[in-house]
Amino acid sequence: MPFSPLLLNNIISHLALSFCSRPAAEWSEANRREVCPLIRKSAFPLLLLMFLAAVAVPCDAALAPETLDSIWRDLTSTASLDDAGAVNIEEKEEPNAWVSFSMNRYSVHVTTGLLQTLRSPDELAGVLAHEIGHIKLGHYDDTIKRNLLWMLLYKAMGEKKLGGIDVVGTGMVLAEAGFSREQEIAADDYGVALAAKAGYDPWGLFNAFQSMVGAGFKTTPSGFNSHPPTERRLVHIRETTERISGEKR
């Protein structure tokens, strides 16, 4: 509820009166008449600044890159991911995170949209721990092998089609669609446990999904999308987190 100038003035007057209501031995009436009005006048801007500082909430506050680096180091160390690479921030509005592999090192990519959407370092830790889960559980290697298989098949078959359908082209699209639903759920479970082990709130991943849903972003519930429907996925993450944290929600 906003504070009116009258209410602020009443608060200041009350404080000034309390401060000036000292024993007569300590204050003469002349001093009281001279000093107390000055206290009231000088206290107003000071208390106003204190009030504004206390209630001000920065708009569109984003998690700092330094926070991202620190969390990534904590998680990769806890997961014993020796070949962890750099953290890269991508200028994209959609909240997302993914892992790339280059020069024998795994690097994480986080969009500015994700940093703007998430509300705490614990939520970011949950998302990054999920991505590390894909690495540690071998999902990323499986995807590379699957894509390589389709590339070899493409070279072998060229432009051949079956029943008017570009079989090889369709296969490549499916291979690049990402991880399977089962792999995503397994990475969720791993991520919750890893975040908790690293000292972060195990509810971070669950809260991160809620933040993204609250911002209007949802995973696709049908087709060949690699993510399960948001509602079903949230239920599973909540159950996993309740089991690990011992806290029911």
N, C-alpha and C positions, 0 to 999 in steps of 0.2 A: 504494500500500500504506500503511495507517495506521501511524503511529509510536506505539509503546508508551511509557508513562512511563519504563520502565527504559531503553529505548534513548535517549530524550532525556536522561536523567540521565547515561548513559555518555558521550554527546556533550559535555554540559556539563563533566563531570569531566575529559574529555580536553582541552578547551579551557582549563579552569582550570589543569590541570597544565602545559600548554605555556606558559601565560602566567606561571606562578609559577616555572618552571624557568629562572630567570635566574642569571647568575654570582653567586658568593658575595659579590663585591665590591659588588654593587648591592643585594643583599638580605641582611639579617641573618636568622638562624634565627627570632628572635622575630617579626620582621615577617612572615616566611613563614607561621608558625603563626597569626598574627592576621588577616592579610589574605586568604589563599587561601580559607578557609571562607566569608568574606563574598562573595568573587567567585562561588563556586559557588552560594550562596543567591540573590544578586541576579541572576545570569545566567539562572537558570531561567525566571522569568516573562518576562524580556526576549526570550530566544530563543524561548520559546513563542509570544509575540505575533508575532515576526518570521516564525515558521514558519506560523502560521495565516494571516497576511496574504499569504504567498507562495502557499499552496495553495488559498486560498478562491476559489470560483467563484460569482458571484452567480447565483441561481436566477431563471429567467424574465426575464433581463436584456433590455431592449428598446433598440433604437436610439433615441437622443434626437431630439426634434423639431428641435433645432438642427442635428443632422447631416442630417436630411431637407432642411431649408431650404438648407443649404450645397451639398449634392449637386445639388439642383434648379437652383440658380443656376449652378453649374459647367456642368451639361449644357445648359441652355437658352442660355447664353452661347456655348458651343462650337458648338451647332447653329444659332446666329444666329436663335433663336426670339424675335423682338422683342416679340411679343404674349403672352408668358408671364405667367400670373396667379399667384395664391397657391397655397400648398400646404395642403391640408385633411386633417386626420386624422379618420377615421370610427371610431366605437366599434363595431367588428364583429369577431367572433372569427375568421371565415374570412380567410385571407391573400389580399388582393386589392389591385389598383391600377387606376385608370382615369382618363381625362381628360374634363373637361366644358368646354363652351364657353358663355360668358356675357359680355355687355357687351363683345363683340369681343376677349375674352381667353381663352386656354386655361389652365385650372387643373387641377392633379393632385390626386387623392384617393387616400389610402393608409389602409388599415385598421390598427387596433391589432394585429390578428392577424398581419398581415404584418411589422410592426415587431418583434413577439415571435418570429416564426419565423426571420427572416433572421439570419445570424450575423456579418455584417460590413458596413461601408459600401460595399464593392465589390459585394456582392450587391444591395444596395438601388440602387446606381447602375445595375447591369445592368437591373433591373426598370424604373426610371424612364426609362432610355435607350430601352427597348423601347416605352414609351408615347409618347415623343417621336417615335419612328419612325412611329407611326400618324399623327401630326400632319403631319410633314414629307413623308410619302409620299402624303398626301391621303386616307387611309383614313377619317378622321373626317368629312371633307366628303362623301365618297361615302355614308357611312351616313346623314348628315343628309338628303341628297337622296333617298335610298331611302325613309326614313321619311316625308318630306314627300310623296313620290309616293303612298304608301299612304294617307296622310291625305286627300289629294285624291280618291283612288279611293273611299275610304270615304264621303266626303260625296256623291260622284256616285251611288254604288250603294245607299247606305243599308243597310237590313237584308236585302238580297237574298242568297239562298242558291242554290247549285248542287248538285243531287243530295243535298240534305239537309246540305251542308257550308257553313259560314259562310266563304265564300271570302275576303272582305275581312278578317275577324277573323284567319283563319289567316295571311294575308299580313302583317298587322301584327306577329304573333308572330315570324315569320321575320325580318322587317326589324329587329326589336329584339334579335334573338339575338346581334348583335355582328358582328365582322369575320369574313371568310372564312378558311379554312385557309391559302390562299395569302398573304393579307394578314398573318396572324399570323407566318408564316415570314419574309416580307419584313421585318417589323418586328423580328424576332429578329436578322436579319443586320445591319440598320441599327443596332440597339441595341448589339450587340457592338462594331461599329466605332466608334460614337460614344463609348462608355464608354472604350475604349482611347485615343481621340484626346483625351479630357478628362483623361487621366492616371490612370484607374482600371484595375484588373485586368480584362482582357478576359474572363477566366473567371468574372466576377461573375454573369452571367445564368445560365450553366450551373450554377454552385454554388447559385444561388438556387432553381432548380428542384429540385435535389437536396435542399436544405433543406426545401422544401415537401413533396416526396415522402416524405422521412424523417419528417416530422411527420404523415403520413397523408393529405395532400391530393393529389388527382390531377385532371387535366382529364378530361372525359368523352370516351371514345374513339368514340362513335357518335352517331347522331341528327343533329340540326341544330346541335349545339354548334359554335361558331366555332373552337375550339381543336383542333389535331391531337392524337392520342394522345400521352401523356407520353413513352413510350419512343421513339417515332419522332421526336418533337420534340427530345428530348435528344440523339439521335444527330446530327441536323442541326446543332444548336447547337454540339455538340462539334467537328464537322468544320469549321464556320465559324470557331470560335475557334482551332482548331489552325492554320488557314490564316493568320489575322490575327496570332496571337501567335508562331507558329513553334514552339510547344511541343506535343508529342504526348502524349496521355493514353489 
